[in-house]
Amino acid sequence: MRGPETFLAGVICSTVLAAQVPGAQIEPPRFLSGVSVVEVYASVTDADGAPVVGLNSLDFEVFEDGRQQTVSVFSADDMPLTVALGVDRSFSMAGVPLQLASRAAVSFLRGLRPSDRSLVVSIGTEADILAPLAVAREAQVRAVETLDAWGTTALLDATVTALDRLDAEPGRQALVVFSDGVDRYSRATAVDVLRRARHGNALVYLITIGRSRPPLMVELAAVTGGRSFLVKDVRGLSSALATILAELRSQYLLGFVPDRGVGPGAAEWRSIRVKLVGARSAGARVRARDGYVAR
């Protein structure tokens, strides 16, 4: 949820959108005490998994706890992005696998726009911020290129560490993690990670290298509006990362002011469902986070 400045932007955006739709009626803004705009980032893909571009606000419907909401903020433009890249450096990745994975991670970092911000998290026995946001992109690249194999796969701990670091950042956030196996010896539990992801704003993308995806990875991607991938070997990692980059460049921002407020000091979970409507909805799939904590 965002503050009053975001609400003002939503009022302006709503007026502009209505002016672009023939016959549209511009309603006066409704100010709800203690409530600000809820921002939802949606990804739309076709039957082949490719991003669907060129949609407008009338192509979407948003529901909170089953109640349809008025979309007052909409954007399909290039939106600022802060992304955390989690790189598995565990002993099982030693040698050629880690070399190929490092190259794929470097390609992903260099594929980001200059305006995007990034950080790198190494996944081993400990979850370490290998290259923080303040480090220049090329310095992050060098940090990835010099990674050596170490430790087990504390995947859940790394996920929580990255989400915690992203939480304070404004605008659109994404966590991209790749690992060759299930979690080993994390202190965080599956329940901890799901709760942390649902209380944050980051879209989570998870790539598993192996024969099967752990169910938690699938669920974690789904509840945040991200995506999970299964690749048979490290060579498939480059393709998956390229797909994620393409999707991050073509997302939609939908904002709404909830039609009911929250009592003073209260906090409650509210579900979100984004639906695609209109002629272009056939065969397309929309993904967005499944809810938020209203305060």
C-alpha positions, 0 to 999 in steps of 0.5 A: 500500500502506498501513501497520499502522494500515490492517491493523488497520482491515482486521481490524476491518472483516473481523470486522464484515462476517462478522457481517453474513453469516449462517453466516459463519465469522470466521477469526483474522487472519493477520499476514504479515511485512513486508506491509500491506493493499493498497487497491484502489478499484473503480468499477462501472457499468451498461450505460448507464455509470451508477454501480451502488450498493448492492453489498457485499463478497460481490459482488467477487472480487480476484485478485493475479497470478491468485491469488484473495485474501481481501477483508478491508477493504470500504467503500462509504461516502463516502471522503475524496478528494483530486483534481487538476483539470488545465485546458488553457489552451493557445493553441488554447483561446483565446476562447470555448472557454477560457471554456466550459471554465473554467465547466465546471471551476468547476462541477466544483470546486463539485460536490465535497464540503466534505470533499474536497480539491482542487488545480488544474493549468494545462496550457500550455507549462509545467505549473503548480500554479495553485491548491494544496491549501492554497488555499480552494475559492472561491479555486481557483474564482477562479483558474480564472475568470481563466485566459487562454490561453498556450502549447502543450499539455504534457499529459504534463508536466502529468500527471506534475506532478499525480501527483507532487503527489498521491502524498504525500496519504493516502486516495483520489486522483483526477486529472481532466484535459481537453485539446483535443488531443495532447501538444505538446513535453512533456519526459516520454515516454509510457513515463514517464507510464505508469510514474509512474501505475502506481507511484502510487495516483491514478485518472486520468480524461481528457477529450479535446475533438476527433475522436479520443482519443490511445491513451495517454490510453485506456491511462492511464485503464485501468491506473489504474482511471479512465476516458477520454472523447471529447467533440466540443466544449467543451459536452460537457465539462460532461456528462463532468465531471458523470459523473466526479463521480457516479462518484467519489461511488459507488466501493468500497474493497476491501482485501486482505493478499497471501497471499505476502510480499516479500523484504527490500529487494525490489520487484516488480510484481503484477497486480490483477484485480477481478471482479464476481460474483452476480446484479447482475454481468450487464451491469455493468462493474467498473474498478480499477487493474491492479496495484501495486509490492509492496515 
